[in-house]
Amino acid sequence: MTGSNKLKRSGAPVFWGIPRKGKRRFAVNPSPGPHPKLLGIPLRVLIRDVLKLTKTSKEAQTAIVNGSVTVDGIVRTDPNFPVGLMDVVVMPSLGKVFRLLPTKARTLYPIEVPESEKGLKLCRIKNKVTVLGGSIQYGLHDGRSILTGPEVSIKVGDSALIEVPKQKIVKHIALKKGSLVLVTGGKRQGEVGKLSEIKSGSVSRPPMASLSIDESAVEIPAKLVIAVGEEAPLVTVVVK
C-alpha cells in the first residue's frame, strides 16, 4: 500500500497563499524534486497564486511548458516542479528575477532581485564526504552535490556562493562569530543578524545559534540560520 498522491488544500503550506476553503478540495501536489513537499512551492502555484501573473492554472501551465521560466539557470517545463529556499527564478520574457526567501509574513516568498544576481545562489553545506581519488563531495541544502579538489575546504554548516547553472563555487562563507546570518524559520524568520556563537547541542536540545538582531540578543536553533556574508550579505536576502 502507498500513500495518496493528492494534496488537500487544507494540508497545503500556508505560505503558498491559496484559499483554504472553496469549491476546489485539492491543491497542486509538488513533483519529486530538490526540496521537501512542505518546504517548496510548485511553479504553477508560484506564478498563479503568489506572483499573480496569470489568472488560471491553465495559463500558468502553458507559460511553464513553453519554457518561459528558469530555475537556477535551467529551463523547467514541469508545472509542479518545487522551488525553495534561495532558488533563483527568472522569467526572461518579463525581465524579472526572483529569489525565494523567508520573510516575516511567509516562510518563503519570491523577492525581486537585480539582473546581476540571476546567476548567483547561496547554499548551506549539509554534508561532506571524501570520495575515491581524494576529491571532496559537498551536499547542499537544495539537493545538489558539488565535487571539488582537496584544496577547497568548507565545513558542514558553512555556506557557499555558487554560480548557477555551472555549479562553480565563487566564495565560501564560514558560520562563525561575526558572520551575518539569515533566519529561515520561527518568529524571527526573514531577519538578518550577527552570529555570536554556536552552542553545542545535547540529547534533548539541538545546537543553538546566539545572534544579535537589532541590538537584541536572541537564541535560535542552528538549523534555522544560514550564513550570508561577513560585513554585508553577498546577495539580496531581505525585503527592502
C-alpha contacts under 8 A as a table, 3 or more apart, distances in Angstrom:
res1	aa1	res2	aa2	distance
4	S	7	L	7.87
5	N	29	N	7.34
6	K	26	F	7.06
6	K	27	A	7.78
6	K	28	V	7.93
6	K	29	N	6.12
7	L	11	G	6.62
7	L	12	A	6.88
7	L	26	F	5.69
7	L	27	A	5.57
7	L	28	V	6.72
7	L	29	N	5.46
8	K	11	G	5.30
8	K	12	A	6.56
8	K	25	R	5.84
8	K	26	F	4.18
8	K	27	A	5.53
9	R	12	A	5.15
9	R	18	I	7.68
9	R	19	P	7.48
9	R	20	R	5.48
9	R	21	K	7.38
9	R	24	R	7.95
9	R	25	R	5.94
9	R	26	F	5.04
9	R	27	A	4.88
10	S	20	R	5.42
10	S	21	K	7.52
12	A	16	W	7.34
12	A	27	A	7.01
12	A	38	L	7.38
13	P	16	W	5.80
13	P	38	L	6.06
13	P	39	L	7.97
14	V	17	G	5.97
14	V	18	I	7.55
14	V	106	R	7.94
15	F	106	R	5.17
15	F	107	T	5.97
15	F	108	L	6.36
15	F	109	Y	7.59
16	W	41	I	6.57
16	W	45	V	7.04
16	W	46	L	7.48
16	W	49	D	7.27
16	W	50	V	6.64
17	G	49	D	6.30
17	G	50	V	6.18
18	I	49	D	6.18
19	P	22	G	6.95
21	K	24	R	7.53
21	K	25	R	7.45
22	G	25	R	7.13
24	R	27	A	7.75
28	V	42	P	7.24
28	V	44	R	7.91
28	V	45	V	7.32
28	V	80	N	7.07
29	N	42	P	7.56
29	N	80	N	6.90
30	P	37	K	6.18
30	P	40	G	7.92
30	P	41	I	7.26
30	P	42	P	5.32
30	P	80	N	4.95
30	P	81	F	6.09
30	P	82	P	5.72
31	S	42	P	7.70
31	S	80	N	5.33
31	S	81	F	5.38
31	S	82	P	6.56
32	P	35	H	8.00
32	P	37	K	7.81
32	P	81	F	7.46
32	P	82	P	7.65
33	G	36	P	7.47
33	G	81	F	6.66
33	G	82	P	6.16
34	P	82	P	7.26
34	P	83	V	7.83
34	P	142	D	5.36
34	P	143	G	4.81
34	P	144	R	7.43
35	H	39	L	6.22
35	H	40	G	5.72
35	H	82	P	6.46
35	H	83	V	6.90
35	H	84	G	6.10
35	H	142	D	6.09
35	H	143	G	7.01
36	P	39	L	5.25
36	P	40	G	6.33
37	K	40	G	5.82
37	K	41	I	7.96
37	K	82	P	7.57
39	L	84	G	6.34
39	L	85	L	7.91
40	G	82	P	5.20
40	G	83	V	5.14
40	G	84	G	4.45
40	G	85	L	7.58
40	G	108	L	7.88
41	I	45	V	6.56
41	I	46	L	6.20
41	I	81	F	7.94
41	I	82	P	5.06
41	I	83	V	5.28
41	I	84	G	6.44
42	P	45	V	5.33
42	P	46	L	6.21
42	P	79	P	6.85
42	P	80	N	4.57
42	P	81	F	5.22
42	P	82	P	4.34
42	P	83	V	6.32
43	L	46	L	4.92
43	L	47	I	6.19
43	L	64	I	7.82
43	L	78	D	7.89
43	L	79	P	5.45
43	L	80	N	5.58
43	L	81	F	5.71
43	L	82	P	6.24
43	L	83	V	6.80
44	R	47	I	5.45
44	R	48	R	6.11
44	R	57	S	6.64
44	R	60	A	5.61
44	R	61	Q	6.19
44	R	64	I	7.72
44	R	79	P	5.07
44	R	80	N	5.99
45	V	48	R	5.23
45	V	49	D	5.20
45	V	50	V	6.57
45	V	57	S	7.91
46	L	49	D	5.85
46	L	50	V	4.88
46	L	51	L	6.03
46	L	52	K	7.89
47	I	50	V	6.10
47	I	51	L	5.15
47	I	52	K	5.84
47	I	53	L	5.59
47	I	54	T	6.59
47	I	60	A	6.24
48	R	51	L	6.19
48	R	52	K	4.63
48	R	53	L	5.73
48	R	54	T	5.01
48	R	55	K	6.16
48	R	56	T	6.57
48	R	57	S	6.57
48	R	60	A	6.12
49	D	52	K	5.17
50	V	109	Y	7.82
51	L	110	P	7.79
52	K	55	K	6.86
53	L	60	A	7.96
54	T	57	S	7.66
54	T	59	E	6.01
54	T	60	A	5.88
55	K	59	E	6.99
55	K	60	A	7.92
56	T	59	E	5.35
56	T	60	A	6.52
57	S	60	A	5.15
57	S	61	Q	6.08
58	K	61	Q	5.01
58	K	62	T	6.12
59	E	62	T	5.19
59	E	63	A	6.39
60	A	63	A	5.28
60	A	64	I	6.34
60	A	79	P	7.68
61	Q	64	I	5.17
61	Q	65	V	5.98
61	Q	79	P	5.48
62	T	65	V	5.22
62	T	66	N	6.04
63	A	66	N	5.30
63	A	67	G	6.75
63	A	68	S	5.54
63	A	69	V	7.52
64	I	67	G	5.37
64	I	68	S	5.47
64	I	69	V	5.78
64	I	76	R	6.99
64	I	77	T	5.21
64	I	78	D	6.93
64	I	79	P	5.92
65	V	68	S	7.49
65	V	76	R	7.75
65	V	77	T	4.43
65	V	78	D	6.58
65	V	79	P	6.92
66	N	77	T	6.98
67	G	70	T	7.52
67	G	75	V	5.95
67	G	76	R	6.66
67	G	77	T	5.83
68	S	75	V	7.57
68	S	91	M	5.99
68	S	92	P	6.86
68	S	93	S	6.90
69	V	75	V	5.93
69	V	76	R	6.28
69	V	77	T	7.67
69	V	89	V	6.97
69	V	90	V	5.86
69	V	91	M	4.99
69	V	92	P	7.31
70	T	73	G	5.54
70	T	74	I	5.01
70	T	75	V	4.14
70	T	76	R	5.65
70	T	89	V	5.73
70	T	90	V	5.21
70	T	91	M	6.64
71	V	74	I	5.31
71	V	75	V	6.38
71	V	76	R	6.55
71	V	83	V	7.64
71	V	87	D	6.66
71	V	88	V	5.60
71	V	89	V	4.64
71	V	90	V	6.50
72	D	87	D	6.15
72	D	88	V	5.04
72	D	89	V	6.46
72	D	118	K	7.75
72	D	119	G	7.09
72	D	121	K	7.75
72	D	164	V	5.61
72	D	165	P	5.90
73	G	88	V	7.72
73	G	90	V	7.74
73	G	118	K	7.77
73	G	119	G	6.80
73	G	164	V	5.83
73	G	165	P	5.01
74	I	165	P	6.62
76	R	79	P	7.89
76	R	81	F	7.33
78	D	81	F	5.32
83	V	87	D	6.20
83	V	100	L	7.65
84	G	87	D	5.66
84	G	100	L	6.09
84	G	108	L	7.26
84	G	142	D	7.62
85	L	100	L	5.31
85	L	101	L	5.73
85	L	102	P	7.54
85	L	108	L	6.89
85	L	142	D	7.59
86	M	99	R	5.75
86	M	100	L	5.03
86	M	101	L	5.93
86	M	121	K	6.37
86	M	122	L	6.31
86	M	123	C	7.23
87	D	99	R	5.66
87	D	100	L	5.48
87	D	121	K	6.99
88	V	97	V	7.04
88	V	98	F	5.68
88	V	99	R	4.58
88	V	100	L	6.69
88	V	118	K	6.40
88	V	119	G	7.90
88	V	120	L	7.93
88	V	121	K	7.03
89	V	97	V	5.92
89	V	98	F	5.09
89	V	99	R	6.23
89	V	100	L	7.84
89	V	118	K	7.93
90	V	95	G	7.72
90	V	96	K	5.89
90	V	97	V	4.54
90	V	98	F	6.27
90	V	118	K	7.15
91	M	94	L	5.58
91	M	95	G	6.06
91	M	96	K	5.32
91	M	97	V	6.52
92	P	95	G	4.87
92	P	96	K	6.50
93	S	96	K	7.95
96	K	112	E	7.07
96	K	115	E	7.72
97	V	112	E	5.64
97	V	113	V	5.69
97	V	114	P	6.80
97	V	115	E	6.27
97	V	118	K	6.29
98	F	110	P	5.36
98	F	111	I	5.18
98	F	112	E	4.32
98	F	113	V	5.62
98	F	118	K	8.00
99	R	109	Y	7.95
99	R	110	P	5.31
99	R	111	I	5.28
99	R	112	E	6.44
99	R	113	V	6.67
100	L	108	L	5.90
100	L	109	Y	5.33
100	L	110	P	4.47
100	L	111	I	6.30
101	L	107	T	7.51
101	L	108	L	5.13
101	L	109	Y	5.41
101	L	110	P	6.33
101	L	111	I	6.75
101	L	184	T	7.91
101	L	190	G	7.25
101	L	237	V	6.64
101	L	238	V	7.53
102	P	106	R	6.14
102	P	107	T	4.71
102	P	108	L	4.49
102	P	109	Y	6.11
102	P	183	V	7.75
102	P	184	T	5.66
102	P	185	G	7.30
102	P	189	Q	5.97
102	P	190	G	4.65
103	T	106	R	5.21
103	T	107	T	6.18
103	T	108	L	6.64
103	T	109	Y	6.72
103	T	189	Q	5.97
103	T	190	G	4.06
103	T	191	E	7.47
103	T	238	V	7.38
103	T	239	V	7.36
104	K	107	T	7.61
104	K	187	K	7.66
104	K	188	R	6.99
104	K	189	Q	5.61
104	K	190	G	5.36
104	K	191	E	7.52
106	R	109	Y	6.28
107	T	184	T	7.25
107	T	185	G	6.56
107	T	189	Q	7.14
111	I	238	V	7.97
111	I	239	V	6.83
113	V	117	E	6.73
113	V	118	K	7.81
113	V	236	T	6.52
114	P	117	E	5.63
114	P	118	K	7.30
115	E	118	K	5.53
116	S	119	G	7.34
117	E	120	L	5.27
117	E	121	K	7.97
117	E	235	V	7.00
119	G	163	E	5.51
119	G	164	V	5.10
119	G	165	P	7.25
120	L	161	L	6.72
120	L	162	I	5.81
120	L	163	E	4.88
120	L	164	V	6.04
120	L	235	V	7.74
121	K	161	L	5.65
121	K	162	I	5.39
121	K	163	E	6.49
121	K	164	V	6.92
121	K	235	V	7.92
122	L	159	S	6.65
122	L	160	A	5.77
122	L	161	L	4.56
122	L	162	I	6.32
122	L	228	V	7.20
122	L	235	V	7.91
123	C	140	L	6.01
123	C	141	H	6.15
123	C	142	D	7.23
123	C	159	S	5.45
123	C	160	A	5.41
123	C	161	L	6.48
123	C	162	I	7.43
124	R	140	L	5.63
124	R	141	H	5.39
124	R	157	G	6.19
124	R	158	D	5.98
124	R	159	S	4.39
124	R	160	A	6.52
124	R	226	I	6.29
124	R	227	A	7.61
125	I	128	K	7.60
125	I	138	Y	6.62
125	I	139	G	6.02
125	I	140	L	4.73
125	I	141	H	6.35
125	I	154	I	7.96
125	I	155	K	7.26
125	I	156	V	5.11
125	I	157	G	5.28
125	I	158	D	5.67
125	I	159	S	5.72
125	I	160	A	7.27
126	K	138	Y	7.54
126	K	139	G	5.50
126	K	140	L	5.30
126	K	141	H	5.83
126	K	156	V	5.67
126	K	157	G	6.24
127	N	138	Y	5.91
127	N	139	G	5.01
127	N	140	L	7.15
127	N	156	V	5.63
128	K	136	I	6.96
128	K	137	Q	5.75
128	K	138	Y	4.64
128	K	139	G	6.19
128	K	155	K	7.71
128	K	156	V	6.58
129	V	136	I	5.85
129	V	137	Q	5.36
129	V	138	Y	6.72
130	T	134	G	6.03
130	T	135	S	5.84
130	T	136	I	4.64
130	T	137	Q	6.20
131	V	134	G	5.79
131	V	135	S	5.53
131	V	136	I	6.10
131	V	137	Q	6.75
132	L	135	S	6.80
134	G	149	G	7.33
134	G	150	P	6.63
135	S	147	L	6.68
135	S	148	T	5.77
135	S	149	G	4.78
135	S	150	P	5.66
136	I	147	L	5.67
136	I	148	T	5.26
136	I	149	G	5.97
136	I	150	P	6.06
136	I	152	V	7.99
137	Q	145	S	6.54
137	Q	146	I	5.66
137	Q	147	L	4.48
137	Q	148	T	6.45
138	Y	145	S	5.49
138	Y	146	I	5.24
138	Y	147	L	6.41
139	G	143	G	6.76
139	G	144	R	6.12
139	G	145	S	4.62
139	G	146	I	6.75
140	L	143	G	5.66
140	L	144	R	5.54
140	L	145	S	6.12
140	L	146	I	7.93
141	H	144	R	7.43
146	I	167	Q	6.84
148	T	151	E	7.88
148	T	152	V	6.44
149	G	152	V	5.99
150	P	153	S	6.82
154	I	158	D	6.63
154	I	172	H	7.06
154	I	174	A	7.68
155	K	158	D	5.56
155	K	174	A	7.58
157	G	174	A	7.96
157	G	175	L	6.42
157	G	226	I	7.76
158	D	172	H	7.50
158	D	173	I	5.97
158	D	174	A	4.74
158	D	175	L	4.86
158	D	226	I	7.59
158	D	227	A	6.50
159	S	172	H	6.02
159	S	173	I	5.04
159	S	174	A	6.39
159	S	175	L	7.31
159	S	226	I	6.89
159	S	227	A	5.73
159	S	228	V	7.18
160	A	169	I	6.39
160	A	170	V	7.36
160	A	171	K	5.82
160	A	172	H	4.60
160	A	173	I	5.97
161	L	169	I	5.96
161	L	170	V	5.46
161	L	171	K	5.11
161	L	172	H	6.31
161	L	173	I	7.68
161	L	234	L	7.90
162	I	167	Q	5.86
162	I	168	K	5.33
162	I	169	I	4.36
162	I	170	V	5.27
162	I	171	K	7.12
163	E	166	K	5.82
163	E	167	Q	5.42
163	E	168	K	5.08
163	E	169	I	6.39
163	E	170	V	6.52
164	V	167	Q	5.25
164	V	168	K	7.15
169	I	172	H	7.52
173	I	179	S	7.94
173	I	227	A	6.30
173	I	228	V	6.83
173	I	229	G	6.04
173	I	230	E	7.51
174	A	179	S	7.19
174	A	227	A	6.89
175	L	179	S	6.28
175	L	195	L	7.94
175	L	226	I	7.78
175	L	227	A	5.67
176	K	179	S	5.67
176	K	195	L	6.75
176	K	196	S	7.75
176	K	197	E	6.86
176	K	198	I	7.71
177	K	194	K	7.73
177	K	195	L	5.21
177	K	196	S	4.91
177	K	197	E	5.50
178	G	194	K	5.66
178	G	195	L	5.28
178	G	196	S	6.26
178	G	230	E	6.92
179	S	194	K	5.66
179	S	195	L	5.45
179	S	227	A	6.61
179	S	228	V	7.70
179	S	229	G	6.17
179	S	230	E	4.78
179	S	231	E	7.59
180	L	192	V	6.64
180	L	193	G	5.63
180	L	194	K	4.62
180	L	195	L	6.22
180	L	227	A	5.85
180	L	228	V	5.75
180	L	229	G	5.24
180	L	230	E	5.43
180	L	231	E	7.20
180	L	232	A	7.10
180	L	233	P	6.99
181	V	192	V	5.55
181	V	193	G	5.55
181	V	194	K	6.23
181	V	195	L	6.67
181	V	225	V	5.94
181	V	226	I	5.24
181	V	227	A	4.23
181	V	228	V	5.34
181	V	229	G	7.17
182	L	189	Q	7.73
182	L	190	G	6.50
182	L	191	E	5.87
182	L	192	V	4.55
182	L	193	G	6.69
182	L	225	V	5.47
182	L	226	I	5.32
182	L	227	A	6.40
182	L	228	V	6.48
182	L	237	V	7.56
183	V	186	G	7.89
183	V	188	R	6.31
183	V	189	Q	4.80
183	V	190	G	5.57
183	V	191	E	5.61
183	V	192	V	6.35
183	V	193	G	7.91
183	V	224	L	5.76
183	V	225	V	4.58
183	V	226	I	6.72
184	T	188	R	7.98
184	T	189	Q	4.95
184	T	190	G	6.11
184	T	224	L	5.15
184	T	225	V	5.75
184	T	226	I	7.34
185	G	188	R	6.79
185	G	189	Q	4.51
185	G	190	G	7.57
185	G	224	L	5.61
185	G	225	V	7.93
186	G	189	Q	5.38
186	G	224	L	7.85
188	R	191	E	5.88
190	G	238	V	6.57
191	E	213	I	7.59
191	E	238	V	7.21
192	V	213	I	6.75
192	V	238	V	7.72
193	G	211	L	5.87
193	G	212	S	5.36
193	G	213	I	4.51
193	G	214	D	7.44
194	K	211	L	5.45
194	K	212	S	5.19
194	K	213	I	6.71
195	L	198	I	7.94
195	L	209	A	7.03
195	L	210	S	6.06
195	L	211	L	4.55
195	L	212	S	6.53
196	S	209	A	7.53
196	S	210	S	5.31
196	S	211	L	5.39
196	S	212	S	7.02
197	E	209	A	5.99
197	E	210	S	5.35
197	E	211	L	7.43
198	I	207	P	6.83
198	I	208	M	5.73
198	I	209	A	4.59
198	I	210	S	6.31
198	I	222	A	7.11
199	K	207	P	5.52
199	K	208	M	5.07
199	K	209	A	6.25
199	K	210	S	7.56
200	S	206	P	7.45
200	S	207	P	4.75
200	S	208	M	6.78
201	G	204	S	7.82
201	G	205	R	5.31
201	G	206	P	4.43
201	G	207	P	3.90
201	G	208	M	6.85
202	S	205	R	4.97
202	S	206	P	6.25
202	S	207	P	7.47
203	V	206	P	7.64
206	P	221	P	6.46
206	P	222	A	7.63
207	P	221	P	6.06
207	P	222	A	5.60
207	P	223	K	7.85
208	M	219	E	6.38
208	M	220	I	5.56
208	M	221	P	4.38
208	M	222	A	4.77
209	A	219	E	5.59
209	A	220	I	5.22
209	A	221	P	5.86
209	A	222	A	4.83
209	A	225	V	7.79
210	S	217	A	7.08
210	S	218	V	5.87
210	S	219	E	4.55
210	S	220	I	6.56
211	L	217	A	5.77
211	L	218	V	5.31
211	L	219	E	6.18
211	L	220	I	7.70
212	S	215	E	5.70
212	S	216	S	5.40
212	S	217	A	4.69
212	S	218	V	6.29
213	I	216	S	5.16
213	I	217	A	6.49
213	I	218	V	7.18
220	I	224	L	6.93
220	I	225	V	7.82
221	P	224	L	5.64
221	P	225	V	7.56
222	A	225	V	5.67
223	K	226	I	7.89
228	V	232	A	7.90
228	V	233	P	5.08
228	V	234	L	6.22
228	V	235	V	7.66
228	V	237	V	7.94
229	G	232	A	5.48
229	G	233	P	4.39
229	G	234	L	5.43
230	E	233	P	6.86
233	P	236	T	6.75
233	P	237	V	7.10
